[in-house]
């Protein structure tokens, strides 16, 4: 996704975050088959574009979208730790973002509520809803790409099984 780099307005909004040494650490963390950095960039840019079209606060949306998964986690987490993180990471991301940047109430809400309805923090702003919905769409696409070969494999096994039953 290099189109964001050509969008000078977007880049002027998020450049200070993209240059932050703590934020850059998420480039090394796997997230849905890509890096958490790349995932956050997609969520941010798509949310920014939608907010802009809807005449909402696209600047805060770009920032909230970029910081929504800004937390550090070890690569060797257990499955249980990863599951717990689904529920706890929004709070961690708010804390991490506040330690590095000044957040508005709206940006903080975007980060805190992006996992609704899995966590019970209901988005308070239209921009928060956008980040939450875009995050789900982007994550779904990333999971589909990550597990595509497994789905095709399962589908082929099912077809072979169905064909073998028909021959009987």
N, CA and C atoms as an extended XYZ file, in Angstrom:
504
Properties=species:S:1:pos:R:3:atomname:S:1:resname:S:1:resid:I:1 pbc="F F F"
N         0.842       -1.177        0.000 N   UNK     1
C         0.000        0.000        0.000 CA  UNK     1
C         0.888        1.242        0.000 C   UNK     1
N         1.264        1.706       -1.147 N   UNK     2
C         2.132        2.876       -1.222 CA  UNK     2
C         1.372        4.143       -1.584 C   UNK     2
N         0.064        4.051       -1.837 N   UNK     3
C        -0.708        5.233       -2.216 CA  UNK     3
C        -0.740        6.269       -1.100 C   UNK     3
N        -0.611        5.817        0.139 N   UNK     4
C        -0.609        6.770        1.250 CA  UNK     4
C         0.585        7.719        1.168 C   UNK     4
N         1.704        7.240        0.646 N   UNK     5
C         2.907        8.067        0.547 CA  UNK     5
C         2.726        9.215       -0.447 C   UNK     5
N         1.870        9.016       -1.432 N   UNK     6
C         1.609       10.047       -2.437 CA  UNK     6
C         0.609       11.091       -1.945 C   UNK     6
N        -0.097       10.761       -0.885 N   UNK     7
C        -1.098       11.671       -0.321 CA  UNK     7
C        -0.384       12.593        0.671 C   UNK     7
N         0.030       13.747        0.186 N   UNK     8
C         0.833       14.666        0.996 CA  UNK     8
C         0.091       15.183        2.216 C   UNK     8
N        -1.212       15.371        2.077 N   UNK     9
C        -1.989       15.827        3.236 CA  UNK     9
C        -1.986       14.756        4.327 C   UNK     9
N        -2.215       13.512        3.940 N   UNK    10
C        -2.188       12.416        4.907 CA  UNK    10
C        -0.807       12.320        5.567 C   UNK    10
N         0.225       12.354        4.751 N   UNK    11
C         1.585       12.224        5.282 CA  UNK    11
C         1.925       13.360        6.248 C   UNK    11
N         1.452       14.565        5.980 N   UNK    12
C         1.730       15.682        6.894 CA  UNK    12
C         1.038       15.481        8.249 C   UNK    12
N        -0.079       14.765        8.242 N   UNK    13
C        -0.813       14.496        9.486 CA  UNK    13
C        -0.105       13.439       10.329 C   UNK    13
N         0.407       12.392        9.692 N   UNK    14
C         0.926       11.232       10.442 CA  UNK    14
C         2.449       11.122       10.482 C   UNK    14
N         3.137       12.011        9.805 N   UNK    15
C         4.598       11.889        9.697 CA  UNK    15
C         5.298       11.795       11.045 C   UNK    15
N         4.872       12.604       12.019 N   UNK    16
C         5.542       12.564       13.319 CA  UNK    16
C         5.362       11.206       14.002 C   UNK    16
N         4.257       10.536       13.738 N   UNK    17
C         4.045        9.197       14.310 CA  UNK    17
C         4.912        8.183       13.571 C   UNK    17
N         4.936        8.271       12.257 N   UNK    18
C         5.713        7.318       11.456 CA  UNK    18
C         7.216        7.448       11.702 C   UNK    18
N         7.652        8.588       12.216 N   UNK    19
C         9.063        8.802       12.536 CA  UNK    19
C         9.401        8.491       13.994 C   UNK    19
N         8.409        8.159       14.798 N   UNK    20
C         8.620        7.911       16.226 CA  UNK    20
C         9.295        6.562       16.449 C   UNK    20
N        10.402        6.547       17.193 N   UNK    21
C        11.170        5.298       17.355 CA  UNK    21
C        10.394        4.209       18.101 C   UNK    21
N         9.527        4.588       19.023 N   UNK    22
C         8.722        3.580       19.722 CA  UNK    22
C         7.672        3.000       18.776 C   UNK    22
N         7.049        3.859       17.983 N   UNK    23
C         6.046        3.387       17.036 CA  UNK    23
C         6.678        2.455       16.001 C   UNK    23
N         7.883        2.762       15.576 N   UNK    24
C         8.561        1.935       14.567 CA  UNK    24
C         8.821        0.509       15.052 C   UNK    24
N         8.804        0.301       16.363 N   UNK    25
C         9.021       -1.053       16.911 CA  UNK    25
C         7.915       -2.020       16.494 C   UNK    25
N         6.731       -1.499       16.175 N   UNK    26
C         5.647       -2.410       15.792 CA  UNK    26
C         5.829       -2.966       14.375 C   UNK    26
N         6.856       -2.478       13.671 N   UNK    27
C         7.173       -3.057       12.356 CA  UNK    27
C         7.635       -4.507       12.489 C   UNK    27
N         8.154       -4.855       13.662 N   UNK    28
C         8.721       -6.192       13.883 CA  UNK    28
C         7.717       -7.166       14.495 C   UNK    28
N         6.495       -6.727       14.709 N   UNK    29
C         5.497       -7.575       15.363 CA  UNK    29
C         4.489       -8.073       14.327 C   UNK    29
N         4.350       -9.387       14.228 N   UNK    30
C         3.418       -9.998       13.279 CA  UNK    30
C         1.981       -9.759       13.738 C   UNK    30
N         1.113       -9.469       12.776 N   UNK    31
C        -0.283       -9.161       13.080 CA  UNK    31
C        -1.119       -9.558       11.872 C   UNK    31
N        -1.898      -10.604       11.999 N   UNK    32
C        -2.766      -11.081       10.905 CA  UNK    32
C        -1.983      -11.447        9.641 C   UNK    32
N        -0.769      -11.894        9.805 N   UNK    33
C         0.027      -12.310        8.653 CA  UNK    33
C         0.895      -11.215        8.063 C   UNK    33
N         0.765       -9.985        8.554 N   UNK    34
C         1.636       -8.889        8.131 CA  UNK    34
C         2.173       -8.232        9.402 C   UNK    34
N         2.845       -7.116        9.289 N   UNK    35
C         3.320       -6.449       10.509 CA  UNK    35
C         2.201       -5.595       11.097 C   UNK    35
N         2.268       -5.391       12.391 N   UNK    36
C         1.287       -4.530       13.052 CA  UNK    36
C         1.364       -3.107       12.481 C   UNK    36
N         2.554       -2.704       12.091 N   UNK    37
C         2.773       -1.394       11.477 CA  UNK    37
C         1.969       -1.281       10.175 C   UNK    37
N         2.117       -2.265        9.285 N   UNK    38
C         1.411       -2.238        8.002 CA  UNK    38
C        -0.101       -2.302        8.198 C   UNK    38
N        -0.533       -3.124        9.147 N   UNK    39
C        -1.965       -3.211        9.455 CA  UNK    39
C        -2.487       -1.853        9.917 C   UNK    39
N        -1.781       -1.218       10.834 N   UNK    40
C        -2.213        0.073       11.378 CA  UNK    40
C        -2.234        1.151       10.303 C   UNK    40
N        -1.271        1.096        9.418 N   UNK    41
C        -1.206        2.063        8.317 CA  UNK    41
C        -2.415        1.914        7.388 C   UNK    41
N        -2.792        0.686        7.089 N   UNK    42
C        -3.972        0.453        6.246 CA  UNK    42
C        -5.237        0.989        6.922 C   UNK    42
N        -5.408        0.636        8.193 N   UNK    43
C        -6.594        1.087        8.927 CA  UNK    43
C        -6.630        2.611        8.956 C   UNK    43
N        -5.506        3.214        9.228 N   UNK    44
C        -5.424        4.669        9.300 CA  UNK    44
C        -5.766        5.316        7.966 C   UNK    44
N        -5.144        4.854        6.902 N   UNK    45
C        -5.329        5.510        5.604 CA  UNK    45
C        -6.751        5.336        5.074 C   UNK    45
N        -7.290        4.124        5.166 N   UNK    46
C        -8.650        3.895        4.678 CA  UNK    46
C        -9.663        4.669        5.524 C   UNK    46
N        -9.449        4.714        6.831 N   UNK    47
C       -10.342        5.470        7.718 CA  UNK    47
C       -10.274        6.957        7.399 C   UNK    47
N        -9.077        7.449        7.180 N   UNK    48
C        -8.858        8.850        6.813 CA  UNK    48
C        -9.626        9.189        5.531 C   UNK    48
N        -9.523        8.328        4.524 N   UNK    49
C       -10.198        8.578        3.249 CA  UNK    49
C       -11.725        8.605        3.426 C   UNK    49
N       -12.249        7.678        4.203 N   UNK    50
C       -13.695        7.628        4.435 CA  UNK    50
C       -14.147        8.867        5.211 C   UNK    50
N       -13.421        9.223        6.266 N   UNK    51
C       -13.780       10.405        7.057 CA  UNK    51
C       -13.746       11.667        6.197 C   UNK    51
N       -12.794       11.733        5.313 N   UNK    52
C       -12.670       12.892        4.427 CA  UNK    52
C       -13.886       12.985        3.494 C   UNK    52
N       -14.280       11.868        2.909 N   UNK    53
C       -15.448       11.821        2.019 CA  UNK    53
C       -16.717       12.240        2.768 C   UNK    53
N       -16.804       11.827        4.043 N   UNK    54
C       -17.995       12.116        4.847 CA  UNK    54
C       -17.936       13.484        5.542 C   UNK    54
N       -16.882       14.248        5.254 N   UNK    55
C       -16.695       15.580        5.850 CA  UNK    55
C       -16.624       15.511        7.374 C   UNK    55
N       -15.941       14.492        7.877 N   UNK    56
C       -15.700       14.342        9.309 CA  UNK    56
C       -14.268       14.773        9.599 C   UNK    56
N       -13.860       14.615       10.830 N   UNK    57
C       -12.516       15.030       11.224 CA  UNK    57
C       -11.496       13.989       10.743 C   UNK    57
N       -11.049       14.153        9.513 N   UNK    58
C       -10.139       13.176        8.901 CA  UNK    58
C        -8.746       13.212        9.521 C   UNK    58
N        -8.341       14.342       10.076 N   UNK    59
C        -7.013       14.421       10.695 CA  UNK    59
C        -6.951       13.558       11.957 C   UNK    59
N        -7.935       13.739       12.835 N   UNK    60
C        -7.962       12.915       14.046 CA  UNK    60
C        -8.203       11.447       13.709 C   UNK    60
N        -8.969       11.198       12.664 N   UNK    61
C        -9.232        9.821       12.242 CA  UNK    61
C        -7.942        9.150       11.768 C   UNK    61
N        -7.126        9.871       11.024 N   UNK    62
C        -5.842        9.322       10.568 CA  UNK    62
C        -4.964        8.958       11.758 C   UNK    62
N        -4.933        9.833       12.764 N   UNK    63
C        -4.100        9.601       13.950 CA  UNK    63
C        -4.655        8.449       14.787 C   UNK    63
N        -5.947        8.482       15.080 N   UNK    64
C        -6.556        7.406       15.869 CA  UNK    64
C        -6.421        6.060       15.190 C   UNK    64
N        -6.615        6.026       13.878 N   UNK    65
C        -6.466        4.773       13.127 CA  UNK    65
C        -5.045        4.247       13.166 C   UNK    65
N        -4.090        5.148       13.090 N   UNK    66
C        -2.688        4.720       13.099 CA  UNK    66
C        -2.268        4.185       14.466 C   UNK    66
N        -2.823        4.739       15.521 N   UNK    67
C        -2.411        4.355       16.876 CA  UNK    67
C        -3.300        3.276       17.501 C   UNK    67
N        -4.298        2.792       16.779 N   UNK    68
C        -5.259        1.870       17.391 CA  UNK    68
C        -4.633        0.565       17.891 C   UNK    68
N        -3.570        0.108       17.307 N   UNK    69
C        -2.890       -1.124       17.755 CA  UNK    69
C        -1.453       -0.840       18.185 C   UNK    69
N        -1.205        0.333       18.720 N   UNK    70
C         0.142        0.737       19.137 CA  UNK    70
C         0.434        0.221       20.546 C   UNK    70
N         0.839       -1.030       20.602 N   UNK    71
C         1.283       -1.640       21.854 CA  UNK    71
C         2.355       -2.658       21.507 C   UNK    71
N         3.240       -2.898       22.439 N   UNK    72
C         4.333       -3.833       22.194 CA  UNK    72
C         4.012       -5.155       22.875 C   UNK    72
N         4.363       -6.231       22.217 N   UNK    73
C         4.133       -7.560       22.771 CA  UNK    73
C         5.242       -8.482       22.281 C   UNK    73
N         5.631       -9.419       23.138 N   UNK    74
C         6.687      -10.349       22.713 CA  UNK    74
C         6.180      -11.316       21.643 C   UNK    74
N         7.074      -11.694       20.756 N   UNK    75
C         6.712      -12.623       19.672 CA  UNK    75
C         6.382      -14.020       20.193 C   UNK    75
N         6.942      -14.377       21.323 N   UNK    76
C         6.771      -15.742       21.832 CA  UNK    76
C         5.577      -15.873       22.787 C   UNK    76
N         4.550      -15.055       22.585 N   UNK    77
C         3.355      -15.149       23.434 CA  UNK    77
C         2.661      -16.493       23.208 C   UNK    77
N         2.068      -17.004       24.270 N   UNK    78
C         1.295      -18.243       24.159 CA  UNK    78
C        -0.056      -17.921       23.516 C   UNK    78
N        -0.764      -18.952       23.119 N   UNK    79
C        -2.093      -18.760       22.544 CA  UNK    79
C        -3.019      -18.087       23.558 C   UNK    79
N        -2.884      -18.486       24.820 N   UNK    80
C        -3.712      -17.891       25.876 CA  UNK    80
C        -3.405      -16.394       26.006 C   UNK    80
N        -2.139      -16.019       25.963 N   UNK    81
C        -1.754      -14.610       26.055 CA  UNK    81
C        -2.273      -13.822       24.854 C   UNK    81
N        -2.239      -14.436       23.684 N   UNK    82
C        -2.769      -13.775       22.488 CA  UNK    82
C        -4.281      -13.565       22.609 C   UNK    82
N        -4.976      -14.552       23.145 N   UNK    83
C        -6.421      -14.441       23.323 CA  UNK    83
C        -6.764      -13.339       24.325 C   UNK    83
N        -6.061      -13.315       25.437 N   UNK    84
C        -6.289      -12.276       26.449 CA  UNK    84
C        -6.027      -10.897       25.848 C   UNK    84
N        -5.015      -10.806       25.002 N   UNK    85
C        -4.647       -9.538       24.373 CA  UNK    85
C        -5.764       -8.969       23.504 C   UNK    85
N        -6.589       -9.836       22.943 N   UNK    86
C        -7.725       -9.368       22.131 CA  UNK    86
C        -8.586       -8.414       22.960 C   UNK    86
N        -8.744       -8.723       24.249 N   UNK    87
C        -9.594       -7.929       25.125 CA  UNK    87
C        -8.856       -6.778       25.802 C   UNK    87
N        -7.551       -6.908       25.986 N   UNK    88
C        -6.806       -5.919       26.770 CA  UNK    88
C        -5.991       -4.929       25.950 C   UNK    88
N        -5.716       -5.241       24.699 N   UNK    89
C        -4.791       -4.385       23.948 CA  UNK    89
C        -5.293       -2.971       23.672 C   UNK    89
N        -6.608       -2.722       23.551 N   UNK    90
C        -7.010       -1.324       23.353 CA  UNK    90
C        -6.559       -0.410       24.506 C   UNK    90
N        -6.683       -0.907       25.718 N   UNK    91
C        -6.248       -0.130       26.885 CA  UNK    91
C        -4.727        0.064       26.862 C   UNK    91
N        -3.998       -0.984       26.475 N   UNK    92
C        -2.540       -0.883       26.355 CA  UNK    92
C        -2.161        0.117       25.265 C   UNK    92
N        -2.894        0.101       24.163 N   UNK    93
C        -2.600        1.012       23.049 CA  UNK    93
C        -2.851        2.468       23.452 C   UNK    93
N        -3.911        2.712       24.203 N   UNK    94
C        -4.176        4.076       24.686 CA  UNK    94
C        -3.021        4.534       25.565 C   UNK    94
N        -2.612        3.675       26.485 N   UNK    95
C        -1.523        4.021       27.396 CA  UNK    95
C        -0.226        4.296       26.646 C   UNK    95
N         0.102        3.440       25.695 N   UNK    96
C         1.334        3.599       24.915 CA  UNK    96
C         1.271        4.876       24.068 C   UNK    96
N         0.136        5.104       23.438 N   UNK    97
C        -0.021        6.295       22.591 CA  UNK    97
C         0.099        7.570       23.425 C   UNK    97
N        -0.520        7.568       24.611 N   UNK    98
C        -0.462        8.751       25.480 CA  UNK    98
C         0.949        8.999       26.001 C   UNK    98
N         1.750        7.943       26.094 N   UNK    99
C         3.129        8.119       26.567 CA  UNK    99
C         4.021        8.760       25.501 C   UNK    99
N         3.586        8.701       24.252 N   UNK   100
C         4.402        9.215       23.149 CA  UNK   100
C         3.821       10.457       22.469 C   UNK   100
N         2.508       10.621       22.551 N   UNK   101
C         1.837       11.689       21.820 CA  UNK   101
C         0.745       12.312       22.679 C   UNK   101
N         0.381       13.547       22.359 N   UNK   102
C        -0.783       14.170       22.988 CA  UNK   102
C        -2.003       13.758       22.192 C   UNK   102
N        -2.959       13.142       22.856 N   UNK   103
C        -4.166       12.669       22.187 CA  UNK   103
C        -5.357       13.544       22.547 C   UNK   103
N        -6.242       13.725       21.588 N   UNK   104
C        -7.521       14.359       21.884 CA  UNK   104
C        -8.442       13.286       22.464 C   UNK   104
N        -9.552       13.709       23.026 N   UNK   105
C       -10.538       12.760       23.557 CA  UNK   105
C       -11.064       11.864       22.438 C   UNK   105
N       -11.239       12.430       21.258 N   UNK   106
C       -11.753       11.660       20.122 CA  UNK   106
C       -10.737       10.590       19.681 C   UNK   106
N        -9.462       10.953       19.594 N   UNK   107
C        -8.421        9.982       19.203 CA  UNK   107
C        -8.329        8.868       20.233 C   UNK   107
N        -8.393        9.239       21.505 N   UNK   108
C        -8.356        8.236       22.569 CA  UNK   108
C        -9.547        7.293       22.459 C   UNK   108
N       -10.715        7.818       22.152 N   UNK   109
C       -11.904        6.990       21.995 CA  UNK   109
C       -11.760        6.034       20.817 C   UNK   109
N       -11.166        6.504       19.716 N   UNK   110
C       -10.959        5.634       18.554 CA  UNK   110
C       -10.108        4.426       18.922 C   UNK   110
N        -9.065        4.672       19.696 N   UNK   111
C        -8.155        3.599       20.093 CA  UNK   111
C        -8.854        2.663       21.081 C   UNK   111
N        -9.470        3.236       22.098 N   UNK   112
C       -10.097        2.443       23.162 CA  UNK   112
C       -11.251        1.591       22.643 C   UNK   112
N       -12.015        2.103       21.680 N   UNK   113
C       -13.247        1.425       21.269 CA  UNK   113
C       -13.129        0.639       19.965 C   UNK   113
N       -11.933        0.531       19.405 N   UNK   114
C       -11.842       -0.101       18.082 CA  UNK   114
C       -12.191       -1.593       18.091 C   UNK   114
N       -12.216       -2.217       19.256 N   UNK   115
C       -12.552       -3.646       19.328 CA  UNK   115
C       -14.020       -3.899       19.690 C   UNK   115
N       -14.830       -2.857       19.680 N   UNK   116
C       -16.252       -3.049       19.938 CA  UNK   116
C       -16.846       -3.935       18.842 C   UNK   116
N       -17.659       -4.910       19.124 N   UNK   117
C       -18.298       -5.259       20.388 CA  UNK   117
C       -17.552       -6.301       21.216 C   UNK   117
N       -16.357       -6.705       20.791 N   UNK   118
C       -15.611       -7.693       21.575 CA  UNK   118
C       -15.288       -7.138       22.959 C   UNK   118
N       -14.872       -5.867       23.011 N   UNK   119
C       -14.801       -5.241       24.328 CA  UNK   119
C       -15.986       -4.291       24.418 C   UNK   119
N       -16.316       -3.877       25.589 N   UNK   120
C       -17.572       -3.167       25.787 CA  UNK   120
C       -17.457       -1.653       25.727 C   UNK   120
N       -16.354       -1.149       25.220 N   UNK   121
C       -16.192        0.291       25.064 CA  UNK   121
C       -16.854        0.710       23.752 C   UNK   121
N       -18.034        1.295       23.865 N   UNK   122
C       -18.814        1.676       22.688 CA  UNK   122
C       -18.233        2.955       22.086 C   UNK   122
N       -17.998        2.976       20.776 N   UNK   123
C       -17.503        4.197       20.128 CA  UNK   123
C       -18.453        5.377       20.354 C   UNK   123
N       -17.873        6.521       20.717 N   UNK   124
C       -18.672        7.713       21.017 CA  UNK   124
C       -18.805        8.659       19.827 C   UNK   124
N       -17.954        8.516       18.849 N   UNK   125
C       -17.905        9.451       17.731 CA  UNK   125
C       -18.044        8.689       16.410 C   UNK   125
N       -18.522        9.385       15.398 N   UNK   126
C       -18.624        8.772       14.065 CA  UNK   126
C       -17.250        8.297       13.604 C   UNK   126
N       -16.217        9.079       13.876 N   UNK   127
C       -14.855        8.715       13.480 CA  UNK   127
C       -14.396        7.430       14.178 C   UNK   127
N       -14.829        7.238       15.413 N   UNK   128
C       -14.485        6.007       16.142 CA  UNK   128
C       -15.146        4.801       15.505 C   UNK   128
N       -16.398        4.971       15.067 N   UNK   129
C       -17.093        3.891       14.373 CA  UNK   129
C       -16.376        3.543       13.071 C   UNK   129
N       -15.914        4.560       12.371 N   UNK   130
C       -15.195        4.322       11.110 CA  UNK   130
C       -13.942        3.496       11.366 C   UNK   130
N       -13.123        3.901       12.340 N   UNK   131
C       -11.891        3.159       12.645 CA  UNK   131
C       -12.226        1.723       13.039 C   UNK   131
N       -13.239        1.543       13.866 N   UNK   132
C       -13.627        0.201       14.306 CA  UNK   132
C       -14.053       -0.672       13.130 C   UNK   132
N       -14.889       -0.138       12.253 N   UNK   133
C       -15.375       -0.919       11.110 CA  UNK   133
C       -14.279       -1.175       10.079 C   UNK   133
N       -13.467       -0.169        9.810 N   UNK   134
C       -12.363       -0.355        8.859 CA  UNK   134
C       -11.381       -1.388        9.401 C   UNK   134
N       -11.100       -1.342       10.703 N   UNK   135
C       -10.198       -2.321       11.318 CA  UNK   135
C       -10.720       -3.739       11.087 C   UNK   135
N       -12.006       -3.935       11.245 N   UNK   136
C       -12.585       -5.268       11.047 CA  UNK   136
C       -12.490       -5.710        9.580 C   UNK   136
N       -12.735       -4.784        8.674 N   UNK   137
C       -12.631       -5.112        7.240 CA  UNK   137
C       -11.192       -5.443        6.849 C   UNK   137
N       -10.260       -4.621        7.299 N   UNK   138
C        -8.847       -4.846        6.976 CA  UNK   138
C        -8.377       -6.167        7.590 C   UNK   138
N        -8.729       -6.408        8.853 N   UNK   139
C        -8.318       -7.648        9.522 CA  UNK   139
C        -8.906       -8.870        8.820 C   UNK   139
N       -10.161       -8.787        8.420 N   UNK   140
C       -10.797       -9.904        7.710 CA  UNK   140
C       -10.057      -10.206        6.409 C   UNK   140
N        -9.714       -9.166        5.677 N   UNK   141
C        -8.960       -9.341        4.435 CA  UNK   141
C        -7.583       -9.953        4.709 C   UNK   141
N        -6.924       -9.461        5.745 N   UNK   142
C        -5.585       -9.989        6.076 CA  UNK   142
C        -5.664      -11.457        6.480 C   UNK   142
N        -6.670      -11.823        7.282 N   UNK   143
C        -6.844      -13.229        7.665 CA  UNK   143
C        -7.147      -14.090        6.446 C   UNK   143
N        -7.969      -13.583        5.553 N   UNK   144
C        -8.304      -14.339        4.342 CA  UNK   144
C        -7.057      -14.610        3.515 C   UNK   144
N        -6.207      -13.601        3.379 N   UNK   145
C        -4.965      -13.792        2.627 CA  UNK   145
C        -4.013      -14.741        3.346 C   UNK   145
N        -3.955      -14.620        4.668 N   UNK   146
C        -3.048      -15.465        5.457 CA  UNK   146
C        -3.451      -16.935        5.386 C   UNK   146
N        -4.760      -17.201        5.454 N   UNK   147
C        -5.224      -18.587        5.531 CA  UNK   147
C        -5.834      -19.098        4.233 C   UNK   147
N        -5.695      -18.343        3.152 N   UNK   148
C        -6.305      -18.707        1.877 CA  UNK   148
C        -5.944      -20.127        1.455 C   UNK   148
N        -4.668      -20.483        1.533 N   UNK   149
C        -4.270      -21.814        1.082 CA  UNK   149
C        -4.914      -22.900        1.933 C   UNK   149
N        -5.124      -22.621        3.226 N   UNK   150
C        -5.757      -23.617        4.096 CA  UNK   150
C        -7.231      -23.783        3.746 C   UNK   150
N        -7.885      -22.695        3.429 N   UNK   151
C        -9.289      -22.757        3.040 CA  UNK   151
C        -9.417      -23.530        1.726 C   UNK   151
N        -8.550      -23.243        0.765 N   UNK   152
C        -8.588      -23.968       -0.508 CA  UNK   152
C        -8.315      -25.454       -0.293 C   UNK   152
N        -7.371      -25.758        0.591 N   UNK   153
C        -7.037      -27.149        0.894 CA  UNK   153
C        -8.254      -27.858        1.495 C   UNK   153
N        -8.904      -27.207        2.470 N   UNK   154
C       -10.083      -27.795        3.104 CA  UNK   154
C       -11.208      -27.977        2.088 C   UNK   154
N       -11.383      -26.990        1.218 N   UNK   155
C       -12.418      -27.066        0.185 CA  UNK   155
C       -12.139      -28.242       -0.756 C   UNK   155
N       -10.888      -28.403       -1.172 N   UNK   156
C       -10.523      -29.517       -2.057 CA  UNK   156
C       -10.735      -30.861       -1.373 C   UNK   156
N       -10.383      -30.946       -0.093 N   UNK   157
C       -10.628      -32.191        0.647 CA  UNK   157
C       -12.117      -32.505        0.705 C   UNK   157
N       -12.916      -31.478        0.948 N   UNK   158
C       -14.364      -31.659        0.986 CA  UNK   158
C       -14.873      -32.173       -0.360 C   UNK   158
N       -14.404      -31.567       -1.452 N   UNK   159
C       -14.838      -32.009       -2.784 CA  UNK   159
C       -14.447      -33.465       -3.049 C   UNK   159
N       -13.208      -33.813       -2.696 N   UNK   160
C       -12.761      -35.206       -2.876 CA  UNK   160
C       -13.625      -36.168       -2.059 C   UNK   160
N       -13.934      -35.761       -0.837 N   UNK   161
C       -14.777      -36.581        0.037 CA  UNK   161
C       -16.170      -36.735       -0.582 C   UNK   161
N       -16.749      -35.618       -1.053 N   UNK   162
C       -18.084      -35.642       -1.649 CA  UNK   162
C       -18.103      -36.513       -2.896 C   UNK   162
N       -17.086      -36.422       -3.734 N   UNK   163
C       -17.006      -37.210       -4.953 CA  UNK   163
C       -16.885      -38.702       -4.615 C   UNK   163
N       -16.059      -38.989       -3.597 N   UNK   164
C       -15.878      -40.410       -3.228 CA  UNK   164
C       -17.176      -40.996       -2.673 C   UNK   164
N       -17.958      -40.207       -1.970 N   UNK   165
C       -19.239      -40.681       -1.451 CA  UNK   165
C       -20.211      -40.936       -2.605 C   UNK   165
N       -20.191      -40.064       -3.604 N   UNK   166
C       -21.095      -40.233       -4.748 CA  UNK   166
C       -20.788      -41.499       -5.530 C   UNK   166
N       -19.535      -41.929       -5.530 N   UNK   167
C       -19.162      -43.127       -6.277 CA  UNK   167
C       -19.660      -44.392       -5.600 C   UNK   167
N       -19.911      -44.297       -4.323 N   UNK   168
C       -20.333      -45.473       -3.562 CA  UNK   168
C       -21.729      -45.884       -3.854 C   UNK   168
